Amino acid sequence: MPKTPTFLMTDDSHFEVSYKINPWMTPEEWRRDEVKNRAEARHAAASLAEALRQTGARVVHIDGAPGLPDMVFPANAAVVLDRRVMAARFRYPERQGEERHFLEAFARLKDEGAFDDVSQMPKDYWQEGAGDAIFDANRQFFWTGFGPRSSFEAADVLRDFFNVPVKPLELVSGRFYHLDTCFVPLSGGEVLYYPQAFSKASLSVIRDHVAADKRIEASDEDAARFAVNAVNIGRDIVMAEPTAHLADELRERGYSVVPLRLRPFIMSGGGAYCMTLRLDLKSASATNRGETL
Ligand SMILES: NC(=[NH2+])NCCC[C@H](N)C(=O)O
């Protein structure tokens, strides 16, 4: 029986842009229209949860915490596969306080039967969760991002822990600091990505693994709109408003595009994918072993 896709989201009550750890964040700009930004954020987060439910997914919410505005981006909190959780180590002190809250939430979910085990990335590494480790179900490996936020070596830890291969990709642009801001594998085997965000060597890695007709290059405009930071569930793609050009291309390839206005979160450098954490992903080998979810 197919399982219901399940996503973790964090309540947005404490969301704001109050510090700057990426080029998109401007606290002064946020404060200039704080009331409006807060209201829009509330609406945007609700519309994302609703869009996920419309595709048939389940959304599990946890509380945020005061002073930790970026908890609304749970994609950064852990890598989850085969009922196992590897919790993140955040690079910036501004986000390190999130680790304890997310670890508590994962422990609770484990008690409720969602996971078999919860570990945390060893202290010597930075690793910002599914934002820098994206499981490609067609290819059965993790694409991992390294450079701005996650350590190169963290990929080996993930490989050993989950027992699946990893393909590390170097991120060279400060604006696209997590892999999920510039790269998303789709269910039909395509990869939507923003080439300018990657080193030359990493672009060859992508080309080695993804045939030319499966590579969809995002424009500057779509990358800046955070449209690449998309959640793909079957043939549905939930994403911050793409350009008409990208929306058409995805539709021609048989996808149904669900565009959302996520402006306040984009002011923090995040879009649809990083506002969620997929909890139920399974590798083919775990599925073949007949492990139950
Ligand atoms: N996976 C993502 N792209 N997450 C967005 C994180 C945004 C957050 N303000 C940060 O800079 O850490």
The ligand as a MOL file (V3000), in Angstrom:
LIG
                    3D

  0  0  0     0  0            999 V3000
M  V30 BEGIN CTAB
M  V30 COUNTS 12 11 0 0 0
M  V30 BEGIN ATOM
M  V30 1 N 17.3540 25.0450 3.1600 0
M  V30 2 C 17.2020 26.3160 3.0620 0
M  V30 3 N 17.4790 26.9190 1.9740 0 CHG=1
M  V30 4 N 16.7980 26.9770 4.1370 0
M  V30 5 C 16.6100 28.3470 4.2510 0
M  V30 6 C 17.2830 28.8450 5.4720 0
M  V30 7 C 17.1270 30.3170 5.6500 0
M  V30 8 C 17.8120 30.8250 6.8820 0
M  V30 9 N 17.5730 32.2190 7.0410 0
M  V30 10 C 19.3150 30.5600 6.8430 0
M  V30 11 O 20.0180 31.3560 6.2820 0
M  V30 12 O 19.8070 29.6080 7.3570 0
M  V30 END ATOM
M  V30 BEGIN BOND
M  V30 1 1 1 2
M  V30 2 2 2 3
M  V30 3 1 2 4
M  V30 4 1 4 5
M  V30 5 1 5 6
M  V30 6 1 6 7
M  V30 7 1 7 8
M  V30 8 1 8 9
M  V30 9 1 8 10
M  V30 10 2 10 11
M  V30 11 1 10 12
M  V30 END BOND
M  V30 END CTAB
M  END
